[in-house]
Amino acid sequence: MSKKIGIRPLGDRVVVEPLSEHESGKETKSGIFIPDTVDKERSEQGVVVAVGPGKFNDDGDLLPMSVKVGDKILFTKYGPDEVKIDGREYFILSESNVLAVVE
């Protein structure tokens, strides 16, 4: 799942495409999907579409990223910055704001 989005993140930054209501599971037990107009909270799940090279430690060694393009992740609610590219919404966040990879 590699797609060109025109963003190359720097350092330990990750570009994430947020999941839709259907993909993120905002569904009641009876099968009703709750639209964004009811739930104003932004998505905390997404798919990684680009990753930076990593972060340098104090010794100058490059620490590799632990997420990769295509990973479905959970991230902190208030960590990401929102950007729009070609009419699509993306989040840019530090790898430290990634909580988990959904398997």
Wavefront OBJ file of the C-alpha trace (Angstrom):
o trace
v 0.000 0.000 0.000
v 2.337 2.704 -1.177
v 0.889 5.901 -2.522
v 2.528 9.192 -3.351
v 1.148 12.022 -1.242
v 3.793 14.686 -1.827
v 5.001 14.803 1.792
v 8.397 13.593 3.005
v 8.453 13.702 6.806
v 11.654 14.711 8.576
v 13.288 13.130 11.604
v 11.008 10.856 13.579
v 7.799 12.222 12.041
v 5.019 9.992 10.700
v 2.304 10.951 8.191
v -0.993 9.200 8.920
v -4.224 9.016 6.961
v -7.048 8.893 9.530
v -9.509 6.025 9.307
v -13.136 6.649 8.386
v -15.958 5.808 10.804
v -16.444 2.438 9.097
v -12.736 1.564 9.256
v -12.198 2.779 12.821
v -15.129 0.812 14.188
v -17.393 3.645 15.394
v -20.286 1.262 15.207
v -22.845 0.333 17.844
v -23.503 -3.313 18.691
v -26.683 -3.162 16.604
v -24.677 -2.137 13.513
v -25.423 1.602 13.462
v -22.473 3.795 12.498
v -22.082 7.015 14.477
v -21.271 9.912 12.097
v -18.634 12.577 12.764
v -21.380 15.172 13.297
v -22.366 13.388 16.512
v -18.879 12.519 17.693
v -16.750 15.649 17.273
v -13.569 13.954 18.486
v -11.003 13.437 15.761
v -9.829 9.984 14.830
v -7.170 8.358 16.972
v -6.534 5.593 14.443
v -4.975 5.737 11.037
v -2.770 4.151 8.430
v 0.856 5.238 8.084
v 1.445 6.644 4.585
v 4.982 8.036 5.050
v 7.755 7.872 7.670
v 10.856 9.929 8.275
v 14.351 8.422 8.473
v 14.396 8.328 12.288
v 15.876 10.300 15.154
v 19.515 10.809 16.082
v 20.574 9.961 19.642
v 23.139 11.896 21.682
v 25.987 9.847 20.188
v 24.941 10.772 16.643
v 23.575 7.320 15.791
v 20.365 7.169 13.744
v 17.611 5.330 15.622
v 15.380 3.594 13.062
v 11.623 4.017 13.032
v 9.511 1.257 14.586
v 6.514 1.890 12.301
v 6.363 1.457 8.542
v 4.147 2.504 5.661
v 0.929 0.495 5.736
v 0.821 -0.017 9.519
v -2.551 0.668 11.160
v -1.777 2.607 14.331
v -3.356 4.130 17.427
v -2.029 7.562 18.384
v -2.559 10.223 21.043
v -5.605 12.410 20.605
v -3.815 15.750 20.929
v -0.443 14.866 19.394
v -0.930 15.266 15.631
v -0.923 18.328 13.400
v -3.605 18.316 10.693
v -2.735 19.057 7.056
v -4.704 18.841 3.823
v -3.027 17.716 0.609
v -5.066 17.539 -2.608
v -8.291 17.726 -0.581
v -7.401 14.779 1.686
v -6.797 15.096 5.413
v -3.587 13.766 6.965
v -1.991 13.947 10.397
v 1.718 14.519 11.012
v 2.969 13.348 14.377
v 6.136 12.319 16.161
v 6.758 8.632 16.542
v 6.559 9.186 20.313
v 2.846 10.004 19.846
v 2.205 6.547 18.348
v 0.709 4.358 21.076
v 0.457 1.016 19.303
v 0.361 -0.843 16.014
v -2.952 -2.631 15.462
v -2.367 -6.226 14.334
l 1 2 3 4 5 6 7 8 9 10 11 12 13 14 15 16 17 18 19 20 21 22 23 24 25 26 27 28 29 30 31 32 33 34 35 36 37 38 39 40 41 42 43 44 45 46 47 48 49 50 51 52 53 54 55 56 57 58 59 60 61 62 63 64 65 66 67 68 69 70 71 72 73 74 75 76 77 78 79 80 81 82 83 84 85 86 87 88 89 90 91 92 93 94 95 96 97 98 99 100 101 102 103
